């Protein structure tokens, strides 16, 4: 499955065996006698989901040099690991130092902005799909520094049952229902955001709010929050035609990934998610350096 947004390809290899190699700075994907090629610098993400996908070392190094993220899936075809470029910016050391030295009040203020943006985006999606935002716009205005009163969780309790029209639905990553679709979409989204973070010269594990010692992508988990409704919308649309426990086949994954290739509003312009994620990460660099007080966050 190949999804393209401008020059950013998202390639999901989940249907059948394939051999990957590099020729003339192109990623070559061969299946039997059929092959396809893509410029390495135009690949945003490569998802390795089929157990019979093999490749040369030049593939991994070429993708890393080109700035792509590689997502590895487990036996259930669900993402379980990620490979990111090691050096994404020529002033990386300086920017990581500023990231490490950032103050708690700054991180709390930026997290407040992210939560507000997320809850507002959730409200807009409910308004679009069901004609009622369930009070999320008003709730977003009550987010305090660091989200001290946990408005994010309050919003979730209203959002999920309303989104799917199921009062019993809960966001549970281990559940065998539409949660699997959400898991897959969020994993690709996290990869896109992590790629932007590395390109900006920041470390993806040093978060603003998330700080799980076992999560290597805490900052990506922070910055992706306002864009989760892109995946949520795709899942809601899929449920109009598929059962919640439908297998994650090529068609369903295509819809999930396709939801991430639409346009996002930023500064009165419609931009790709790749562009918006990059601008958001760059604005965070400026916030760490004292040149900005807020993040650039798009509206999905």
Secondary structure, DSSP 8 states (H G I E B T S, - for coil): -EEEETTEEEEEE-SS-EEEEEETTEEEEEETTEEEEEEGGGEEEEEE-STTEEE-HHHHHHHHHHT-EEEEE-TTS-EEEEE--S---TTHHHHHHHHHT--HHHHHHHHHHHHHHHHHHHHHHHHHHHS--TTHHHHHTT--GGGTT-HHHHHHHHHHHHHHT-TT----TT-SSTHHHHHHHHHHHHHHHHHHHHHTT--TTS-SS---TT-TTHHHHHHTGGGHHHHHHHHHHHTTTS-TT----HHHHHHHHHTTSSEEEETTEEEEHHHHHHHHHHHHHHHHTTS-SS----B-
